[in-house]
Amino acid sequence: EQCAPHPALLAVMDQLLLPRCERYQLHVTMMTHIGPNETPQILHRDDGLLPFAHPGPEAICNTMWAMTDFTKENGATSVILGSHLWDDERSPQESDEISQAVMPKGSCMLYVGSVWHGGSANTTKDEWRSGLISGYSLGWLRQEENMYLAVPPSVAKDLPEHVPHLLG
């Protein structure tokens, strides 16, 4: 109710997604947890299953809210800056410069669906890294998460007025 419809984020989605659709929607909402001694996630693009060539107009934009501090040690998200401009033939190599989204609890990172990213290794012995993902997509795309099942009408009817339109 608070993160997904945040006015600053919706202003970004208005600029990024509205030129290609009448309305954008929530694509996916989920919590991610990286526990102690976890290995790194494989770098990936979130729009990899969509039938669009890269580079090109964005169809997905995600947010990652830090529910705990994100540190290099506990698995802050790795991102290859500029990889949203790569074509489909290029994939991450060991020589690519990878940045980590180190950020304090309560911060939010935005990243387009075409950028290569993934959770980093958690090298701590007892610290969990937790994040909340709210992803947005063009309104005419099939959502990754079926919002009609995730948020049934009996729940949606009691949400603040600006939230149900994001459900699709």
Protein Blocks (a to p, Z undefined) as FASTA:
>chain_A
ZZmmomklmmmmmmmmmmmofbdcdfbdcdddddehiacdddddfklmpccdcddddfbd
cddddfbdcdfknopacddehklmpcfkbccdfklccddddddehiacdddfkbccdddd
dfbfkbccdddddddddfkbccfbdfklmmgfklmmmpcfklmmmnZZ
